[in-house]
């Protein structure tokens, strides 16, 4: 299974990740960065009135491979 991981900085400078299980494959840097900027600008997610996703850091696809034994 492949997930899209978006990494942001909080307003306190800590890393915070957002995962999407059903993201499109092969998104380019420009599209992903624009989407991340929109998420950060919206300030939808906060804790103690501090935005959890204040600035963009990186994005990557994470692939999980399972090997069933039985």
N, C-alpha and C positions, 0 to 999 in steps of 0.2 A: 504494500500500500504506500502511495506517495502522498506526502503532505507538504503544504507550503508554509514555511516558517518566516514570519516577519519579526525582526528584532527592532525594538524601539528603546529610547532612553526615557526614563521618567523625569519629572521636574526636579527630582533629587539626584539625578545622574546615575541611577541604577538601570541595569538592563531588564527589559520586560518583553516576553515573547508572545506572539499571537499566532495560532495555528489554524489552518484551513484544510480540512480533510477532502473537500471536493472542489479544489481549485483547478483552473485550466492548466494543462501541461504547456511547457515551453513559453511562459510569459517572458517578455523581454524586460530589460532594466528600466527603460523609460516608463512603460505601463505600470510596472510594479511600484516604482518610486512615486509616481503620481498618485496611485491608490493609497500608498502609505502616508503621503503628505495629507491627503484628504481625511484619513483616519485621525491623524495627529491634530489637524486643524479643527475637527468636529468636537473634540474633547468629550466624546461619549462615555469614556471610561475614566472614573476618578475614584480616589480614596482620600478621605479627609480633605476634600476640596482641592486636591492636587491631581493634575492629569497623570494617568498611568502611561500614556503614550504621547509624550511631549515632542520627541524628535526622532527622525528615522536613523537607523544604523545600518541594517543589512537585510537581505532576503535570500532564502535558499530553499531548494526542494530537499526534503528528507524522505529517503526511501527505506521502508522497513521490509525486510525479507524474512519470511517465516519458513522454516524447514520442519514439516510435520514428521514425527517419528512413527506414529501409528494413529 
